């Protein structure tokens, strides 16, 4: 069976809310309170837009993950470790440009369980 993120066209599992509603391709609230997008490209675009927003752009990878996937709902330490290992960055690194952004996003998408 396809993953939740796949069914919602939301590879980052962005929660439904004001931010998601402001993104191009927003298609409503999907399963389990996560945003639904009209296609995968809009879901990826929403994740990139979020990570480049003023709420995230000056944070370290550790701070990004802690904000994005709080310990109250996730094993944040394991999430940070997996993203850093897969993206080739350190927890204290910041997203320094488009290549690092893409690597971090790809690692987050894998961690969030994207599967057709």
Backbone atoms as SQL, in Angstrom:
CREATE TABLE atoms (id INTEGER PRIMARY KEY, chain TEXT, resi INTEGER, resn TEXT, atom TEXT, x REAL, y REAL, z REAL);
INSERT INTO atoms VALUES
  (1, 'A', 1, 'UNK', 'N', 0.847, -1.194, 0.000),
  (2, 'A', 1, 'UNK', 'CA', 0.000, 0.000, 0.000),
  (3, 'A', 1, 'UNK', 'C', 0.883, 1.244, 0.000),
  (4, 'A', 2, 'UNK', 'N', 0.454, 2.238, -0.728),
  (5, 'A', 2, 'UNK', 'CA', 1.208, 3.490, -0.809),
  (6, 'A', 2, 'UNK', 'C', 1.216, 4.185, 0.555),
  (7, 'A', 3, 'UNK', 'N', 2.297, 4.909, 0.814),
  (8, 'A', 3, 'UNK', 'CA', 2.447, 5.605, 2.096),
  (9, 'A', 3, 'UNK', 'C', 1.488, 6.792, 2.196),
  (10, 'A', 4, 'UNK', 'N', 1.290, 7.246, 3.410),
  (11, 'A', 4, 'UNK', 'CA', 0.445, 8.419, 3.674),
  (12, 'A', 4, 'UNK', 'C', 0.960, 9.635, 2.908),
  (13, 'A', 5, 'UNK', 'N', 2.268, 9.859, 2.944),
  (14, 'A', 5, 'UNK', 'CA', 2.824, 11.020, 2.252),
  (15, 'A', 5, 'UNK', 'C', 2.566, 10.924, 0.746),
  (16, 'A', 6, 'UNK', 'N', 2.636, 9.721, 0.200),
  (17, 'A', 6, 'UNK', 'CA', 2.373, 9.509, -1.225),
  (18, 'A', 6, 'UNK', 'C', 0.899, 9.778, -1.549),
  (19, 'A', 7, 'UNK', 'N', 0.005, 9.232, -0.739),
  (20, 'A', 7, 'UNK', 'CA', -1.432, 9.405, -0.986),
  (21, 'A', 7, 'UNK', 'C', -1.842, 10.879, -0.918),
  (22, 'A', 8, 'UNK', 'N', -1.170, 11.650, -0.085),
  (23, 'A', 8, 'UNK', 'CA', -1.478, 13.082, 0.054),
  (24, 'A', 8, 'UNK', 'C', -0.671, 13.960, -0.898),
  (25, 'A', 9, 'UNK', 'N', 0.211, 13.376, -1.722),
  (26, 'A', 9, 'UNK', 'CA', 1.130, 14.163, -2.563),
  (27, 'A', 9, 'UNK', 'C', 1.905, 15.161, -1.716),
  (28, 'A', 10, 'UNK', 'N', 2.302, 14.717, -0.538),
  (29, 'A', 10, 'UNK', 'CA', 2.941, 15.573, 0.456),
  (30, 'A', 10, 'UNK', 'C', 4.176, 14.838, 0.987),
  (31, 'A', 11, 'UNK', 'N', 5.263, 14.817, 0.201),
  (32, 'A', 11, 'UNK', 'CA', 6.419, 14.014, 0.586),
  (33, 'A', 11, 'UNK', 'C', 7.082, 14.404, 1.899),
  (34, 'A', 12, 'UNK', 'N', 6.835, 15.616, 2.382),
  (35, 'A', 12, 'UNK', 'CA', 7.394, 16.030, 3.659),
  (36, 'A', 12, 'UNK', 'C', 6.439, 15.869, 4.825),
  (37, 'A', 13, 'UNK', 'N', 5.245, 15.379, 4.558),
  (38, 'A', 13, 'UNK', 'CA', 4.211, 15.261, 5.597),
  (39, 'A', 13, 'UNK', 'C', 4.005, 16.582, 6.341),
  (40, 'A', 14, 'UNK', 'N', 3.799, 17.650, 5.591),
  (41, 'A', 14, 'UNK', 'CA', 3.529, 18.961, 6.174),
  (42, 'A', 14, 'UNK', 'C', 2.105, 18.948, 6.718),
  (43, 'A', 15, 'UNK', 'N', 1.960, 19.400, 7.947),
  (44, 'A', 15, 'UNK', 'CA', 0.641, 19.464, 8.576),
  (45, 'A', 15, 'UNK', 'C', -0.236, 20.481, 7.849),
  (46, 'A', 16, 'UNK', 'N', -1.526, 20.194, 7.818),
  (47, 'A', 16, 'UNK', 'CA', -2.465, 21.149, 7.268),
  (48, 'A', 16, 'UNK', 'C', -2.516, 22.368, 8.192),
  (49, 'A', 17, 'UNK', 'N', -2.602, 23.535, 7.626),
  (50, 'A', 17, 'UNK', 'CA', -2.657, 24.767, 8.399),
  (51, 'A', 17, 'UNK', 'C', -2.441, 25.956, 7.488),
  (52, 'A', 18, 'UNK', 'N', -2.276, 27.109, 8.087),
  (53, 'A', 18, 'UNK', 'CA', -2.150, 28.352, 7.324),
  (54, 'A', 18, 'UNK', 'C', -1.000, 28.300, 6.319),
  (55, 'A', 19, 'UNK', 'N', 0.153, 27.745, 6.741),
  (56, 'A', 19, 'UNK', 'CA', 1.274, 27.689, 5.804),
  (57, 'A', 19, 'UNK', 'C', 0.902, 26.841, 4.594),
  (58, 'A', 20, 'UNK', 'N', 0.435, 25.627, 4.826),
  (59, 'A', 20, 'UNK', 'CA', 0.106, 24.716, 3.722),
  (60, 'A', 20, 'UNK', 'C', -0.952, 25.337, 2.811),
  (61, 'A', 21, 'UNK', 'N', -1.929, 25.986, 3.410),
  (62, 'A', 21, 'UNK', 'CA', -3.008, 26.605, 2.631),
  (63, 'A', 21, 'UNK', 'C', -2.505, 27.736, 1.742),
  (64, 'A', 22, 'UNK', 'N', -1.373, 28.315, 2.102),
  (65, 'A', 22, 'UNK', 'CA', -0.815, 29.413, 1.304),
  (66, 'A', 22, 'UNK', 'C', 0.037, 28.915, 0.137),
  (67, 'A', 23, 'UNK', 'N', 0.265, 27.628, 0.070),
  (68, 'A', 23, 'UNK', 'CA', 1.149, 27.071, -0.956),
  (69, 'A', 23, 'UNK', 'C', 0.398, 26.751, -2.244),
  (70, 'A', 24, 'UNK', 'N', 1.041, 26.984, -3.385),
  (71, 'A', 24, 'UNK', 'CA', 0.433, 26.574, -4.652),
  (72, 'A', 24, 'UNK', 'C', 0.162, 25.069, -4.644),
  (73, 'A', 25, 'UNK', 'N', -0.949, 24.674, -5.218),
  (74, 'A', 25, 'UNK', 'CA', -1.285, 23.264, -5.322),
  (75, 'A', 25, 'UNK', 'C', -1.957, 22.676, -4.095),
  (76, 'A', 26, 'UNK', 'N', -2.208, 23.493, -3.079),
  (77, 'A', 26, 'UNK', 'CA', -2.880, 22.989, -1.878),
  (78, 'A', 26, 'UNK', 'C', -4.253, 22.464, -2.276),
  (79, 'A', 27, 'UNK', 'N', -4.596, 21.263, -1.795),
  (80, 'A', 27, 'UNK', 'CA', -5.848, 20.623, -2.198),
  (81, 'A', 27, 'UNK', 'C', -6.701, 20.215, -1.003),
  (82, 'A', 28, 'UNK', 'N', -6.436, 20.762, 0.172),
  (83, 'A', 28, 'UNK', 'CA', -7.250, 20.465, 1.338),
  (84, 'A', 28, 'UNK', 'C', -6.511, 19.658, 2.386),
  (85, 'A', 29, 'UNK', 'N', -7.264, 19.310, 3.403),
  (86, 'A', 29, 'UNK', 'CA', -6.708, 18.506, 4.494),
  (87, 'A', 29, 'UNK', 'C', -6.835, 17.044, 4.116),
  (88, 'A', 30, 'UNK', 'N', -5.706, 16.361, 4.093),
  (89, 'A', 30, 'UNK', 'CA', -5.694, 14.942, 3.773),
  (90, 'A', 30, 'UNK', 'C', -5.794, 14.104, 5.028),
  (91, 'A', 31, 'UNK', 'N', -5.382, 12.875, 4.898),
  (92, 'A', 31, 'UNK', 'CA', -5.441, 11.923, 6.006),
  (93, 'A', 31, 'UNK', 'C', -4.623, 12.389, 7.211),
  (94, 'A', 32, 'UNK', 'N', -5.144, 12.118, 8.372),
  (95, 'A', 32, 'UNK', 'CA', -4.464, 12.334, 9.647),
  (96, 'A', 32, 'UNK', 'C', -4.017, 13.775, 9.877),
  (97, 'A', 33, 'UNK', 'N', -4.695, 14.734, 9.260),
  (98, 'A', 33, 'UNK', 'CA', -4.399, 16.140, 9.502),
  (99, 'A', 33, 'UNK', 'C', -3.225, 16.699, 8.724),
  (100, 'A', 34, 'UNK', 'N', -2.729, 15.946, 7.752),
  (101, 'A', 34, 'UNK', 'CA', -1.650, 16.438, 6.910),
  (102, 'A', 34, 'UNK', 'C', -2.244, 17.086, 5.666),
  (103, 'A', 35, 'UNK', 'N', -1.548, 18.088, 5.142),
  (104, 'A', 35, 'UNK', 'CA', -2.012, 18.767, 3.939),
  (105, 'A', 35, 'UNK', 'C', -2.000, 17.810, 2.761),
  (106, 'A', 36, 'UNK', 'N', -2.876, 18.087, 1.830),
  (107, 'A', 36, 'UNK', 'CA', -2.917, 17.339, 0.582),
  (108, 'A', 36, 'UNK', 'C', -2.624, 18.321, -0.548),
  (109, 'A', 37, 'UNK', 'N', -1.797, 17.889, -1.501),
  (110, 'A', 37, 'UNK', 'CA', -1.457, 18.719, -2.655),
  (111, 'A', 37, 'UNK', 'C', -1.927, 18.034, -3.928),
  (112, 'A', 38, 'UNK', 'N', -2.133, 18.819, -4.969),
  (113, 'A', 38, 'UNK', 'CA', -2.665, 18.274, -6.212),
  (114, 'A', 38, 'UNK', 'C', -1.703, 17.316, -6.893),
  (115, 'A', 39, 'UNK', 'N', -0.421, 17.520, -6.708),
  (116, 'A', 39, 'UNK', 'CA', 0.556, 16.554, -7.224),
  (117, 'A', 39, 'UNK', 'C', 1.856, 16.651, -6.426),
  (118, 'A', 40, 'UNK', 'N', 2.709, 15.679, -6.672),
  (119, 'A', 40, 'UNK', 'CA', 3.967, 15.540, -5.945),
  (120, 'A', 40, 'UNK', 'C', 4.824, 16.803, -6.045),
  (121, 'A', 41, 'UNK', 'N', 4.869, 17.411, -7.222),
  (122, 'A', 41, 'UNK', 'CA', 5.699, 18.604, -7.414),
  (123, 'A', 41, 'UNK', 'C', 5.306, 19.741, -6.493),
  (124, 'A', 42, 'UNK', 'N', 4.008, 19.936, -6.300),
  (125, 'A', 42, 'UNK', 'CA', 3.558, 20.986, -5.379),
  (126, 'A', 42, 'UNK', 'C', 3.914, 20.627, -3.933),
  (127, 'A', 43, 'UNK', 'N', 3.868, 19.344, -3.599),
  (128, 'A', 43, 'UNK', 'CA', 4.260, 18.918, -2.249),
  (129, 'A', 43, 'UNK', 'C', 5.741, 19.158, -1.987),
  (130, 'A', 44, 'UNK', 'N', 6.568, 18.841, -2.962),
  (131, 'A', 44, 'UNK', 'CA', 8.011, 19.099, -2.832),
  (132, 'A', 44, 'UNK', 'C', 8.259, 20.601, -2.753),
  (133, 'A', 45, 'UNK', 'N', 7.557, 21.359, -3.577),
  (134, 'A', 45, 'UNK', 'CA', 7.694, 22.814, -3.553),
  (135, 'A', 45, 'UNK', 'C', 7.314, 23.402, -2.203),
  (136, 'A', 46, 'UNK', 'N', 6.273, 22.844, -1.592),
  (137, 'A', 46, 'UNK', 'CA', 5.858, 23.330, -0.268),
  (138, 'A', 46, 'UNK', 'C', 6.952, 23.066, 0.767),
  (139, 'A', 47, 'UNK', 'N', 7.584, 21.894, 0.703),
  (140, 'A', 47, 'UNK', 'CA', 8.670, 21.589, 1.640),
  (141, 'A', 47, 'UNK', 'C', 9.836, 22.550, 1.431),
  (142, 'A', 48, 'UNK', 'N', 10.216, 22.810, 0.192),
  (143, 'A', 48, 'UNK', 'CA', 11.309, 23.749, -0.095),
  (144, 'A', 48, 'UNK', 'C', 10.943, 25.149, 0.407),
  (145, 'A', 49, 'UNK', 'N', 9.730, 25.545, 0.146),
  (146, 'A', 49, 'UNK', 'CA', 9.264, 26.873, 0.583),
  (147, 'A', 49, 'UNK', 'C', 9.325, 26.988, 2.109),
  (148, 'A', 50, 'UNK', 'N', 8.918, 25.929, 2.799),
  (149, 'A', 50, 'UNK', 'CA', 8.947, 25.937, 4.263),
  (150, 'A', 50, 'UNK', 'C', 10.378, 26.055, 4.779),
  (151, 'A', 51, 'UNK', 'N', 11.286, 25.264, 4.240),
  (152, 'A', 51, 'UNK', 'CA', 12.671, 25.275, 4.724),
  (153, 'A', 51, 'UNK', 'C', 13.402, 26.574, 4.389),
  (154, 'A', 52, 'UNK', 'N', 12.932, 27.301, 3.384),
  (155, 'A', 52, 'UNK', 'CA', 13.529, 28.597, 3.036),
  (156, 'A', 52, 'UNK', 'C', 12.819, 29.764, 3.723),
  (157, 'A', 53, 'UNK', 'N', 11.763, 29.478, 4.472),
  (158, 'A', 53, 'UNK', 'CA', 10.996, 30.540, 5.133),
  (159, 'A', 53, 'UNK', 'C', 11.779, 31.138, 6.301),
  (160, 'A', 54, 'UNK', 'N', 11.339, 32.277, 6.761),
  (161, 'A', 54, 'UNK', 'CA', 12.029, 32.954, 7.868),
  (162, 'A', 54, 'UNK', 'C', 12.013, 32.116, 9.146),
  (163, 'A', 55, 'UNK', 'N', 11.089, 31.194, 9.277),
  (164, 'A', 55, 'UNK', 'CA', 11.019, 30.342, 10.469),
  (165, 'A', 55, 'UNK', 'C', 12.110, 29.274, 10.502),
  (166, 'A', 56, 'UNK', 'N', 12.718, 28.979, 9.345),
  (167, 'A', 56, 'UNK', 'CA', 13.685, 27.889, 9.256),
  (168, 'A', 56, 'UNK', 'C', 15.051, 28.286, 8.706),
  (169, 'A', 57, 'UNK', 'N', 15.124, 29.310, 7.868),
  (170, 'A', 57, 'UNK', 'CA', 16.333, 29.536, 7.070),
  (171, 'A', 57, 'UNK', 'C', 17.615, 29.792, 7.857),
  (172, 'A', 58, 'UNK', 'N', 17.547, 30.292, 9.054),
  (173, 'A', 58, 'UNK', 'CA', 18.763, 30.563, 9.818),
  (174, 'A', 58, 'UNK', 'C', 19.063, 29.501, 10.875),
  (175, 'A', 59, 'UNK', 'N', 18.344, 28.399, 10.830),
  (176, 'A', 59, 'UNK', 'CA', 18.517, 27.343, 11.829),
  (177, 'A', 59, 'UNK', 'C', 19.522, 26.290, 11.379),
  (178, 'A', 60, 'UNK', 'N', 20.114, 25.606, 12.335),
  (179, 'A', 60, 'UNK', 'CA', 20.974, 24.459, 12.032),
  (180, 'A', 60, 'UNK', 'C', 20.089, 23.275, 11.649),
  (181, 'A', 61, 'UNK', 'N', 20.687, 22.246, 11.096),
  (182, 'A', 61, 'UNK', 'CA', 19.932, 21.045, 10.740),
  (183, 'A', 61, 'UNK', 'C', 19.238, 20.486, 11.978),
  (184, 'A', 62, 'UNK', 'N', 19.946, 20.425, 13.093),
  (185, 'A', 62, 'UNK', 'CA', 19.334, 19.938, 14.330),
  (186, 'A', 62, 'UNK', 'C', 18.132, 20.791, 14.724),
  (187, 'A', 63, 'UNK', 'N', 18.278, 22.095, 14.655),
  (188, 'A', 63, 'UNK', 'CA', 17.177, 22.996, 15.016),
  (189, 'A', 63, 'UNK', 'C', 16.000, 22.875, 14.046),
  (190, 'A', 64, 'UNK', 'N', 16.312, 22.689, 12.768),
  (191, 'A', 64, 'UNK', 'CA', 15.255, 22.506, 11.763),
  (192, 'A', 64, 'UNK', 'C', 14.424, 21.269, 12.093),
  (193, 'A', 65, 'UNK', 'N', 15.106, 20.155, 12.316),
  (194, 'A', 65, 'UNK', 'CA', 14.399, 18.901, 12.578),
  (195, 'A', 65, 'UNK', 'C', 13.639, 18.981, 13.900),
  (196, 'A', 66, 'UNK', 'N', 14.237, 19.584, 14.917),
  (197, 'A', 66, 'UNK', 'CA', 13.565, 19.703, 16.206),
  (198, 'A', 66, 'UNK', 'C', 12.276, 20.531, 16.086),
  (199, 'A', 67, 'UNK', 'N', 12.293, 21.523, 15.232),
  (200, 'A', 67, 'UNK', 'CA', 11.096, 22.345, 15.014),
  (201, 'A', 67, 'UNK', 'C', 10.088, 21.604, 14.133),
  (202, 'A', 68, 'UNK', 'N', 10.575, 20.965, 13.098),
  (203, 'A', 68, 'UNK', 'CA', 9.744, 20.287, 12.106),
  (204, 'A', 68, 'UNK', 'C', 9.108, 19.010, 12.661),
  (205, 'A', 69, 'UNK', 'N', 9.864, 18.281, 13.442),
  (206, 'A', 69, 'UNK', 'CA', 9.419, 16.989, 13.984),
  (207, 'A', 69, 'UNK', 'C', 9.707, 16.964, 15.482),
  (208, 'A', 70, 'UNK', 'N', 8.908, 17.685, 16.276),
  (209, 'A', 70, 'UNK', 'CA', 9.203, 17.831, 17.705),
  (210, 'A', 70, 'UNK', 'C', 9.235, 16.505, 18.454),
  (211, 'A', 71, 'UNK', 'N', 10.021, 16.483, 19.501),
  (212, 'A', 71, 'UNK', 'CA', 10.213, 15.270, 20.299),
  (213, 'A', 71, 'UNK', 'C', 8.908, 14.768, 20.901),
  (214, 'A', 72, 'UNK', 'N', 7.921, 15.620, 21.048),
  (215, 'A', 72, 'UNK', 'CA', 6.639, 15.182, 21.589),
  (216, 'A', 72, 'UNK', 'C', 5.902, 14.230, 20.643),
  (217, 'A', 73, 'UNK', 'N', 6.316, 14.215, 19.359),
  (218, 'A', 73, 'UNK', 'CA', 5.666, 13.364, 18.357),
  (219, 'A', 73, 'UNK', 'C', 6.628, 12.429, 17.641),
  (220, 'A', 74, 'UNK', 'N', 7.937, 12.651, 17.783),
  (221, 'A', 74, 'UNK', 'CA', 8.925, 11.933, 16.980),
  (222, 'A', 74, 'UNK', 'C', 10.167, 11.612, 17.797),
  (223, 'A', 75, 'UNK', 'N', 10.954, 10.687, 17.280),
  (224, 'A', 75, 'UNK', 'CA', 12.288, 10.459, 17.830),
  (225, 'A', 75, 'UNK', 'C', 13.199, 11.432, 17.082),
  (226, 'A', 76, 'UNK', 'N', 13.241, 12.661, 17.585),
  (227, 'A', 76, 'UNK', 'CA', 13.948, 13.738, 16.899),
  (228, 'A', 76, 'UNK', 'C', 15.430, 13.433, 16.732),
  (229, 'A', 77, 'UNK', 'N', 16.049, 12.842, 17.747),
  (230, 'A', 77, 'UNK', 'CA', 17.469, 12.501, 17.648),
  (231, 'A', 77, 'UNK', 'C', 17.755, 11.551, 16.500),
  (232, 'A', 78, 'UNK', 'N', 16.914, 10.530, 16.353),
  (233, 'A', 78, 'UNK', 'CA', 17.089, 9.575, 15.251),
  (234, 'A', 78, 'UNK', 'C', 16.837, 10.255, 13.909),
  (235, 'A', 79, 'UNK', 'N', 15.864, 11.151, 13.872),
  (236, 'A', 79, 'UNK', 'CA', 15.550, 11.879, 12.640),
  (237, 'A', 79, 'UNK', 'C', 16.757, 12.719, 12.232),
  (238, 'A', 80, 'UNK', 'N', 17.328, 13.460, 13.162),
  (239, 'A', 80, 'UNK', 'CA', 18.502, 14.287, 12.881),
  (240, 'A', 80, 'UNK', 'C', 19.644, 13.410, 12.369),
  (241, 'A', 81, 'UNK', 'N', 19.896, 12.314, 13.057),
  (242, 'A', 81, 'UNK', 'CA', 20.993, 11.413, 12.676),
  (243, 'A', 81, 'UNK', 'C', 20.799, 10.881, 11.256),
  (244, 'A', 82, 'UNK', 'N', 19.597, 10.443, 10.933),
  (245, 'A', 82, 'UNK', 'CA', 19.335, 9.887, 9.590),
  (246, 'A', 82, 'UNK', 'C', 19.462, 10.949, 8.505),
  (247, 'A', 83, 'UNK', 'N', 18.931, 12.135, 8.763),
  (248, 'A', 83, 'UNK', 'CA', 19.024, 13.204, 7.760),
  (249, 'A', 83, 'UNK', 'C', 20.482, 13.597, 7.546),
  (250, 'A', 84, 'UNK', 'N', 21.221, 13.760, 8.630),
  (251, 'A', 84, 'UNK', 'CA', 22.629, 14.156, 8.501),
  (252, 'A', 84, 'UNK', 'C', 23.440, 13.098, 7.758),
  (253, 'A', 85, 'UNK', 'N', 23.236, 11.852, 8.099),
  (254, 'A', 85, 'UNK', 'CA', 23.973, 10.767, 7.439),
  (255, 'A', 85, 'UNK', 'C', 23.643, 10.711, 5.952),
  (256, 'A', 86, 'UNK', 'N', 22.382, 10.756, 5.619),
  (257, 'A', 86, 'UNK', 'CA', 21.976, 10.646, 4.219),
  (258, 'A', 86, 'UNK', 'C', 22.355, 11.888, 3.407),
  (259, 'A', 87, 'UNK', 'N', 22.257, 13.072, 4.025),
  (260, 'A', 87, 'UNK', 'CA', 22.528, 14.320, 3.306),
  (261, 'A', 87, 'UNK', 'C', 23.997, 14.726, 3.338),
  (262, 'A', 88, 'UNK', 'N', 24.798, 14.054, 4.174),
  (263, 'A', 88, 'UNK', 'CA', 26.217, 14.395, 4.259),
  (264, 'A', 88, 'UNK', 'C', 26.473, 15.717, 4.951),
  (265, 'A', 89, 'UNK', 'N', 25.669, 16.007, 5.971),
  (266, 'A', 89, 'UNK', 'CA', 25.831, 17.241, 6.738),
  (267, 'A', 89, 'UNK', 'C', 25.965, 16.897, 8.213),
  (268, 'A', 90, 'UNK', 'N', 26.333, 17.905, 9.004),
  (269, 'A', 90, 'UNK', 'CA', 26.421, 17.738, 10.461),
  (270, 'A', 90, 'UNK', 'C', 25.239, 18.424, 11.117),
  (271, 'A', 91, 'UNK', 'N', 24.860, 18.005, 12.313),
  (272, 'A', 91, 'UNK', 'CA', 23.713, 18.614, 12.983),
  (273, 'A', 91, 'UNK', 'C', 23.831, 20.129, 13.157),
  (274, 'A', 92, 'UNK', 'N', 25.052, 20.618, 13.325),
  (275, 'A', 92, 'UNK', 'CA', 25.232, 22.059, 13.538),
  (276, 'A', 92, 'UNK', 'C', 25.315, 22.852, 12.235),
  (277, 'A', 93, 'UNK', 'N', 25.372, 22.171, 11.097),
  (278, 'A', 93, 'UNK', 'CA', 25.414, 22.857, 9.802),
  (279, 'A', 93, 'UNK', 'C', 24.085, 23.545, 9.514),
  (280, 'A', 94, 'UNK', 'N', 24.174, 24.579, 8.693),
  (281, 'A', 94, 'UNK', 'CA', 22.972, 25.250, 8.193),
  (282, 'A', 94, 'UNK', 'C', 22.827, 24.904, 6.719),
  (283, 'A', 95, 'UNK', 'N', 21.653, 25.100, 6.188),
  (284, 'A', 95, 'UNK', 'CA', 21.447, 24.873, 4.755),
  (285, 'A', 95, 'UNK', 'C', 22.115, 26.031, 4.030),
  (286, 'A', 96, 'UNK', 'N', 23.210, 25.730, 3.358),
  (287, 'A', 96, 'UNK', 'CA', 24.086, 26.763, 2.811),
  (288, 'A', 96, 'UNK', 'C', 23.843, 27.085, 1.345),
  (289, 'A', 97, 'UNK', 'N', 22.932, 26.399, 0.715),
  (290, 'A', 97, 'UNK', 'CA', 22.668, 26.673, -0.684),
  (291, 'A', 97, 'UNK', 'C', 21.732, 25.629, -1.260),
  (292, 'A', 98, 'UNK', 'N', 21.452, 25.738, -2.559),
  (293, 'A', 98, 'UNK', 'CA', 20.449, 24.853, -3.164),
  (294, 'A', 98, 'UNK', 'C', 20.828, 23.373, -3.164),
  (295, 'A', 99, 'UNK', 'N', 22.104, 23.058, -3.278),
  (296, 'A', 99, 'UNK', 'CA', 22.509, 21.646, -3.274),
  (297, 'A', 99, 'UNK', 'C', 22.255, 21.028, -1.908),
  (298, 'A', 100, 'UNK', 'N', 22.648, 21.721, -0.853),
  (299, 'A', 100, 'UNK', 'CA', 22.414, 21.220, 0.511),
  (300, 'A', 100, 'UNK', 'C', 20.918, 21.153, 0.789),
  (301, 'A', 101, 'UNK', 'N', 20.174, 22.160, 0.343),
  (302, 'A', 101, 'UNK', 'CA', 18.720, 22.144, 0.516),
  (303, 'A', 101, 'UNK', 'C', 18.132, 20.885, -0.116),
  (304, 'A', 102, 'UNK', 'N', 18.526, 20.581, -1.338),
  (305, 'A', 102, 'UNK', 'CA', 18.007, 19.385, -2.030),
  (306, 'A', 102, 'UNK', 'C', 18.390, 18.108, -1.302),
  (307, 'A', 103, 'UNK', 'N', 19.628, 18.029, -0.815),
  (308, 'A', 103, 'UNK', 'CA', 20.072, 16.824, -0.095),
  (309, 'A', 103, 'UNK', 'C', 19.294, 16.650, 1.211),
  (310, 'A', 104, 'UNK', 'N', 19.099, 17.728, 1.946),
  (311, 'A', 104, 'UNK', 'CA', 18.346, 17.666, 3.201),
  (312, 'A', 104, 'UNK', 'C', 16.892, 17.298, 2.915),
  (313, 'A', 105, 'UNK', 'N', 16.310, 17.919, 1.908),
  (314, 'A', 105, 'UNK', 'CA', 14.928, 17.595, 1.563),
  (315, 'A', 105, 'UNK', 'C', 14.786, 16.124, 1.171),
  (316, 'A', 106, 'UNK', 'N', 15.698, 15.623, 0.358),
  (317, 'A', 106, 'UNK', 'CA', 15.639, 14.212, -0.055),
  (318, 'A', 106, 'UNK', 'C', 15.717, 13.293, 1.155),
  (319, 'A', 107, 'UNK', 'N', 16.591, 13.621, 2.093),
  (320, 'A', 107, 'UNK', 'CA', 16.721, 12.805, 3.306),
  (321, 'A', 107, 'UNK', 'C', 15.451, 12.873, 4.151),
  (322, 'A', 108, 'UNK', 'N', 14.848, 14.048, 4.240),
  (323, 'A', 108, 'UNK', 'CA', 13.608, 14.197, 5.004),
  (324, 'A', 108, 'UNK', 'C', 12.473, 13.405, 4.345),
  (325, 'A', 109, 'UNK', 'N', 12.396, 13.456, 3.035),
  (326, 'A', 109, 'UNK', 'CA', 11.354, 12.734, 2.307),
  (327, 'A', 109, 'UNK', 'C', 11.481, 11.231, 2.536),
  (328, 'A', 110, 'UNK', 'N', 12.706, 10.727, 2.499),
  (329, 'A', 110, 'UNK', 'CA', 12.920, 9.300, 2.790),
  (330, 'A', 110, 'UNK', 'C', 12.498, 8.997, 4.217),
  (331, 'A', 111, 'UNK', 'N', 12.915, 9.839, 5.155),
  (332, 'A', 111, 'UNK', 'CA', 12.577, 9.604, 6.560),
  (333, 'A', 111, 'UNK', 'C', 11.060, 9.664, 6.782),
  (334, 'A', 112, 'UNK', 'N', 10.380, 10.530, 6.061),
  (335, 'A', 112, 'UNK', 'CA', 8.927, 10.675, 6.218),
  (336, 'A', 112, 'UNK', 'C', 8.160, 9.516, 5.562),
  (337, 'A', 113, 'UNK', 'N', 8.871, 8.625, 4.888),
  (338, 'A', 113, 'UNK', 'CA', 8.265, 7.391, 4.418),
  (339, 'A', 113, 'UNK', 'C', 7.652, 7.406, 3.031),
  (340, 'A', 114, 'UNK', 'N', 8.097, 8.311, 2.166),
  (341, 'A', 114, 'UNK', 'CA', 7.535, 8.382, 0.808),
  (342, 'A', 114, 'UNK', 'C', 7.682, 7.042, 0.096),
  (343, 'A', 115, 'UNK', 'N', 6.551, 6.419, -0.250),
  (344, 'A', 115, 'UNK', 'CA', 6.570, 5.157, -0.997),
  (345, 'A', 115, 'UNK', 'C', 5.322, 5.080, -1.866),
  (346, 'A', 116, 'UNK', 'N', 5.530, 4.861, -3.170),
  (347, 'A', 116, 'UNK', 'CA', 4.361, 4.661, -4.061),
  (348, 'A', 116, 'UNK', 'C', 3.646, 3.361, -3.732);
